Structures are given as structure tokens and as C-alpha cells.
């Protein structure tokens, strides 16, 4: 596969997987295994290209939430701004610490196709459990005429930290950052759409940090500018459309479709692994 088409392929996977709960990193590993894809990047260029992909999805989420960001900066009171900054720190800190401490271990242990398929399957079931938990809670609170939804800006600090712990799990390929944080939000009482909104919004600092760390690799990689620009725009466009799709879809539907996809995909991969021996 040429570098140009590789950049398109990776941009699509990043744009979809960053905001749809199916795991972009897991899909990249599985695509190489199933289709024997030969992506013509050196290890240094892979790291550099990650910068382009993360910049694309970062711009997508900032553009989508531009009004909320502007309102936060200009319209909120000082206390509200401090609370929101605190929530962003609490949701980001566990993943940042885990990335520094465990990244090498995760790279060594959790990147095999069998491991990725297992994580896709397991966290699919966990997302299903969270969705059923939300559905049951909603039914119970409706009977009591008590609202379930907890608005994002009113989220208690301890819940923000727990969601941050879920986000840290996404370092393991096959987990899905959005899937993990949405799962945590559903278990903690957010409704489906608010859980997704929170997941997308708190992705801003974590995506920015991941991209910033890799800037030196970008400078030293010698990556073709056309490849960089292509990956950026593809991940930006696909990421923006993914956010719009998810929030519209969740206005009236559950996460069962994504759970079914994860389980079916995992079973297919297990079957391929068994056939290849």
C-alpha cells in the first residue's frame, strides 16, 4: 500500500475510532493481521504520523464544541470555569500517569491479535452492562418522577476522577477511549447522550497531550508533507462526522449496535486465529 493510501486508511480509522466506541488502535492492529497490510512507514514515521491524526481529531472536536468552549471562556462565572478546569484535570490525570508508567508494558503484552480481540469482546460486554444499567435506572427513576440526567458541568469531582480511571484503560488496544469513558459515564448516572458529549469533550486535553509529546518525532521523521496533510484532513473530516453521527444516533437509540459489532468482530478474529493455527 502506498504512503498516500496508507494515510487515507489510517485517517479514516482514527477519525472513526476516536469517537465511535470500537477502538481505533485495535482496528489498526487487526487490519494489519487480517489483510497483511504493508504500511510503508518506519517506526519513527508512525510516531510522527500519529501527530497528524491526533491533530485532525483534535480540530474536529474543538470545532464541534466551539460554542461550548467559547461559552466556558466568556460566559461562565469564575467558579464555573474553575470547576470545569478541575473536571478536565481529574478526567485526564489518570490516563496521563498510566501512559508514562505503563506504556512500554502495554506495548509488550497487549498488541497481539488475540489480546486485541479479547479486549474488544470484553469491553463490548462491559458497555452493554453499562447501557442496561442506565436503562434500568431510568425506568426506576421515571416511576419516582425523579430526573436521572446529571449535567456535565454539575458532575461531582469524584465521578470525574472515576471516568478518568476508565479513560486510562483505553491505553490497552481494543478497549476504545470513547467506549471506556462512555461506559464509566453510564455507570455513574449520565444519560447516553451526555455520556458521549462528556467523552468527546474530555478528549481535547488527552488528544492534545498525545500529539504534543510526539512533536519531536514529527520534526525528525522526514515524513512527506503530502502524507501528513492527507492524514490530518481525513481524520479531521471523519472525526467531525463521527461526532455528529454519534450524538444524533444516541438521541433515540442505545449502544447495542456497537456492542453487537464488537462481539461479532472479536468472534471473527478468534476464528481467523484458530484457522491460521
GUVEXPA-97964 format. One line per field, with one value per residue (C-alpha): residue number from 1; residue in one letter; y, x, z. Coordinates in pm, whole numbers, always signed. Layout:
% residues N
num: [NUM ...]
residuo: [A ...]
v: [Y ...]
u: [X ...]
w: [Z ...]
END
This chain:
% residues 277
num: [1 2 3 4 5 6 7 8 9 10 11 12 13 14 15 16 17 18 19 20 21 22 23 24 25 26 27 28 29 30 31 32 33 34 35 36 37 38 39 40 41 42 43 44 45 46 47 48 49 50 51 52 53 54 55 56 57 58 59 60 61 62 63 64 65 66 67 68 69 70 71 72 73 74 75 76 77 78 79 80 81 82 83 84 85 86 87 88 89 90 91 92 93 94 95 96 97 98 99 100 101 102 103 104 105 106 107 108 109 110 111 112 113 114 115 116 117 118 119 120 121 122 123 124 125 126 127 128 129 130 131 132 133 134 135 136 137 138 139 140 141 142 143 144 145 146 147 148 149 150 151 152 153 154 155 156 157 158 159 160 161 162 163 164 165 166 167 168 169 170 171 172 173 174 175 176 177 178 179 180 181 182 183 184 185 186 187 188 189 190 191 192 193 194 195 196 197 198 199 200 201 202 203 204 205 206 207 208 209 210 211 212 213 214 215 216 217 218 219 220 221 222 223 224 225 226 227 228 229 230 231 232 233 234 235 236 237 238 239 240 241 242 243 244 245 246 247 248 249 250 251 252 253 254 255 256 257 258 259 260 261 262 263 264 265 266 267 268 269 270 271 272 273 274 275 276 277]
residuo: [X X X X X X X X X X X X X X X X X X X X X X X X X X X X X X X X X X X X X X X X X X X X X X X X X X X X X X X X X X X X X X X X X X X X X X X X X X X X X X X X X X X X X X X X X X X X X X X X X X X X X X X X X X X X X X X X X X X X X X X X X X X X X X X X X X X X X X X X X X X X X X X X X X X X X X X X X X X X X X X X X X X X X X X X X X X X X X X X X X X X X X X X X X X X X X X X X X X X X X X X X X X X X X X X X X X X X X X X X X X X X X X X X X X X X X X X X X X X X X X X X X X X X X X X X X X X X X X X X X X X X X X X X X X X X X X X X X X X X]
v: [+0 +342 +604 +818 +545 +441 +795 +785 +444 +544 +877 +703 +454 +732 +956 +676 +504 +818 +895 +572 +310 +43 +116 +275 +126 -220 -191 -89 -394 -626 -478 -548 -903 -996 -825 -841 -467 -337 +27 +189 +387 +345 +330 +697 +792 +604 +817 +1132 +1041 +996 +1370 +1441 +1203 +1340 +1698 +1614 +1467 +1744 +2009 +1814 +1806 +2169 +2280 +2081 +2214 +2565 +2726 +2539 +2628 +2995 +2997 +2840 +3108 +3411 +3338 +3114 +3261 +3228 +2945 +2759 +2790 +2664 +2369 +2279 +2301 +2079 +1824 +1821 +1768 +1487 +1308 +1347 +1283 +903 +839 +1065 +890 +545 +634 +733 +434 +150 +237 +8 -280 -239 -231 -557 -753 -624 -580 -935 -1001 -1241 -982 -709 -935 -1027 -660 -577 -862 -793 -417 -470 -671 -405 -135 -349 -387 -10 +56 -190 -33 +309 +170 +10 +322 +537 +315 +320 +697 +764 +575 +801 +1111 +1196 +1300 +1072 +1303 +1470 +1766 +1763 +2090 +1960 +1635 +1575 +1564 +1202 +1093 +1286 +1102 +763 +846 +941 +594 +443 +663 +527 +176 +289 +265 -107 -165 -291 -103 +227 +562 +680 +338 +332 +685 +637 +314 +497 +779 +542 +352 +684 +815 +1022 +964 +818 +1147 +1331 +1041 +1072 +1452 +1425 +1161 +1382 +1699 +1547 +1404 +1754 +1762 +1393 +1418 +1745 +1591 +1280 +1492 +1732 +1451 +1327 +1662 +1585 +1260 +1461 +1703 +1421 +1180 +1325 +1243 +1353 +1672 +1544 +1232 +1441 +1682 +1398 +1215 +1535 +1628 +1273 +1224 +1575 +1520 +1165 +1262 +1557 +1344 +1070 +1314 +1438 +1082 +959 +1243 +1223 +844 +845 +1094 +800 +480 +269 +142 -211 -171 -102 -383 -627 -508 -556 -905 -1020 -874 -1044 -1381 -1344 -1269 -1566 -1781 -1648 -1707 -2066 -2132 -1995 -2210]
u: [+0 +144 +209 -72 -337 -195 -253 -616 -675 -519 -704 -1039 -963 -851 -1147 -1398 -1229 -1163 -1533 -1720 -1672 -1493 -1118 -906 -577 -733 -864 -523 -359 -631 -628 -258 -309 -615 -526 -145 -127 +220 +209 +527 +619 +924 +866 +970 +729 +444 +500 +516 +205 +18 +68 -122 -404 -439 -428 -709 -938 -841 -950 -1271 -1376 -1273 -1474 -1779 -1770 -1655 -1969 -1938 -1569 -1645 -1925 -1694 -1432 -1660 -1993 -1927 -1852 -1503 -1618 -1777 -1458 -1251 -1489 -1468 -1088 -1083 -1305 -1077 -771 -938 -1051 -710 -464 -514 -458 -151 +7 -80 +67 +401 +421 +271 +311 +611 +444 +124 +320 +489 +187 -135 -67 -123 -438 -569 -526 -692 -987 -1024 -1036 -1284 -1508 -1474 -1527 -1816 -1986 -1895 -2051 -2364 -2377 -2344 -2619 -2853 -2768 -2863 -3187 -3288 -3203 -3401 -3706 -3681 -3631 -3911 -4151 -4038 -4075 -3710 -3472 -3175 -2967 -2672 -2544 -2176 -2090 -2253 -2054 -1902 -1523 -1509 -1715 -1486 -1187 -1358 -1429 -1062 -973 -1192 -1016 -680 -795 -807 -427 -486 -554 -908 -1058 -1158 -1110 -1463 -1607 -1433 -1534 -1892 -1911 -1792 -2040 -2334 -2245 -2222 -2564 -2511 -2762 -2644 -2604 -2444 -2200 -2097 -2070 -1852 -1636 -1579 -1521 -1263 -1079 -945 -664 -573 -551 -359 -114 -63 +9 +239 +457 +515 +614 +991 +929 +749 +1039 +1297 +1094 +1133 +768 +634 +425 +155 +113 +94 -165 -376 -387 -476 -769 -908 -903 -1049 -1338 -1417 -1383 -1622 -1880 -1838 -1921 -2232 -2343 -2297 -2486 -2776 -2785 -2788 -3074 -3313 -3105 -2884 -2526 -2640 -2538 -2177 -2178 -2300 -2032 -1756 -1870 -1910 -1571 -1400 -1554 -1442 -1085 -1083 -1198 -921 -660 -783 -774 -421 -309]
w: [+0 -95 +171 +28 +57 +393 +518 +399 +558 +891 +889 +847 +1125 +1361 +1282 +1338 +1631 +1834 +1878 +1798 +2075 +1869 +1928 +1656 +1780 +1795 +1440 +1307 +1465 +1340 +989 +956 +1083 +877 +548 +578 +517 +449 +551 +427 +737 +953 +1333 +1358 +1080 +1252 +1561 +1351 +1156 +1485 +1534 +1211 +1302 +1654 +1531 +1290 +1555 +1799 +1547 +1482 +1847 +1907 +1603 +1712 +2069 +1975 +2118 +2446 +2468 +2393 +2649 +2906 +2849 +2817 +2985 +3282 +3621 +3765 +3992 +3700 +3496 +3788 +3830 +3461 +3462 +3770 +3594 +3288 +3508 +3703 +3386 +3220 +3503 +3546 +3173 +3163 +3463 +3331 +2992 +3146 +3382 +3178 +2808 +2749 +2934 +2734 +2406 +2504 +2629 +2471 +2098 +1974 +1765 +2031 +2305 +2097 +2009 +2377 +2480 +2204 +2325 +2698 +2681 +2443 +2717 +2973 +2754 +2724 +3103 +3145 +2891 +3063 +3399 +3260 +3113 +3444 +3642 +3402 +3443 +3822 +3847 +3597 +3823 +4107 +3887 +3957 +3676 +3616 +3396 +3561 +3359 +3273 +3448 +3768 +3771 +4117 +4128 +4244 +3944 +3710 +3858 +3814 +3450 +3421 +3550 +3279 +3023 +3140 +3045 +2682 +2667 +2608 +2234 +2174 +2467 +2297 +2470 +2391 +2477 +2815 +2917 +2794 +2994 +3304 +3248 +3210 +3528 +3715 +3611 +3296 +3018 +2687 +2503 +2794 +2845 +2480 +2500 +2809 +2641 +2337 +2539 +2774 +2475 +2399 +2661 +2619 +2238 +2264 +2510 +2297 +1992 +2178 +2311 +1957 +1801 +1825 +1633 +1365 +1325 +1292 +1080 +732 +667 +328 +385 +146 +358 +676 +532 +388 +720 +903 +678 +655 +1034 +1082 +840 +952 +1317 +1283 +1103 +1366 +1647 +1464 +1389 +1745 +1912 +1667 +1689 +2070 +2088 +2041 +2044 +2269 +2236 +2145 +1779 +1876 +2132 +1865 +1623 +1881 +1976 +1614 +1518 +1811 +1724 +1361 +1472 +1709 +1417 +1189 +1460 +1505 +1129 +1092 +1382]
END
